[in-house]
Amino acid sequence: LTDIDDTMTKDGKLVPEAYTALCALKATGLTVIAVTGRSAGWGEVHLHEWPIDGVITENGAVSYYMEGDERRELVAPSAVPNTDSALRRAADEAFACVPRAKPARDNHFRRFDYAIDHAEYVKPPLSPAEVAEIVGIFEREGCAAKPSSIHINCWIGTFNKRESSVAFLETFCGYDDSRSRDAVLYVGDALNDEVMFGYFPNAR
């Protein structure tokens, strides 16, 4: 399992070494799944173009895998579409309180979460205090909000990267979470990866 932004990418671009590593892992027969805060739309592209077996997007809201030539999806049971009024209300307040924050450029490809750019195209990046203020606004509206290295991902529902990764592995990979957790390697870099670092013994 691997995060994408600033784990496999540098300055927003997939580095050659990372793509080569994905190809090498795939060639060994290992299952490789990308786990990202990026949009569902981007995830579909990654699934079709990268040598991976699945992709978990929007911090766990929706996952994709291929069954023959057909794309299949798994939606987290608690996921609420990002048209929800509480999510939109919190976003409006966040932009009013922190004017330098911007909507993430891939929001129109998102289905269940809404992302605020704090460090991708916002330069200089928002301060930790500004990021914390935005997180607090969403949490007061009953939303979840987790910063990645570039975005603050905001959603309604109890899902997260860990919950959806376990569900994906159990559903499609014959994984037994009570016995096989140490067989999983997770690589990530940001606060929205904390649930993975604290759960899988081999997380890095």
C-alpha positions, 0 to 999 in steps of 0.5 A: 500500500502506498500514498502518492503525493510526496511519497511517489511524487516530487513537486507534483510529478511522478518520479521515474524511480517510483514508476520503475519500482511499481513495475518491479513490484508488479513483476514479482506478483506482489499486490500493489495498491495506491492509497491517496487523498486525491480525487476519485477521477484521478484514481481511475486514471492511475488504475488504468495507466499505472502497474497497480492492482487497485486504488483507494481514493479520497482518503478511503471514500471510494476504491477501484479495481479491475475485474478483467476489462471492467472497472469495479468500485467499492464505496465506504458505507458511511461516505456522504456525497460532497454536495452535503450542505454542512461540507459546503457551509464549512468550506465557505467559512474556511475561505472567509476566515483564511483568504489565502486558502484555495479550493483544490484544483481536482475538486471537480473530480471528487465525489465524497470529499472536498479538498482545500489547497494549503501547499500545492499551488498556494505559495508560500504554504499556509501556516500550521495555525491557518491549517489548524483553523480550517480543520477546526471549522470543518470539525465544528460542522461535524465533518472530518478534516485531515491535512495531507502534504498538499491539501486539507481533505474534508468529508462526512463519514467515519471512513479513513485510509486504514478502514478502507484499506482493510476492507479492500484487502479483505474483499479482494485479496483474501486478507485476514486482518487478525492474522496478516497485518504484518504482511502489509507494507504501507508507505506514506508521509503526512497527517492523513497517513497517521491511521496507517502508521499506527496500525500496520507494523511495517508502515513507513 
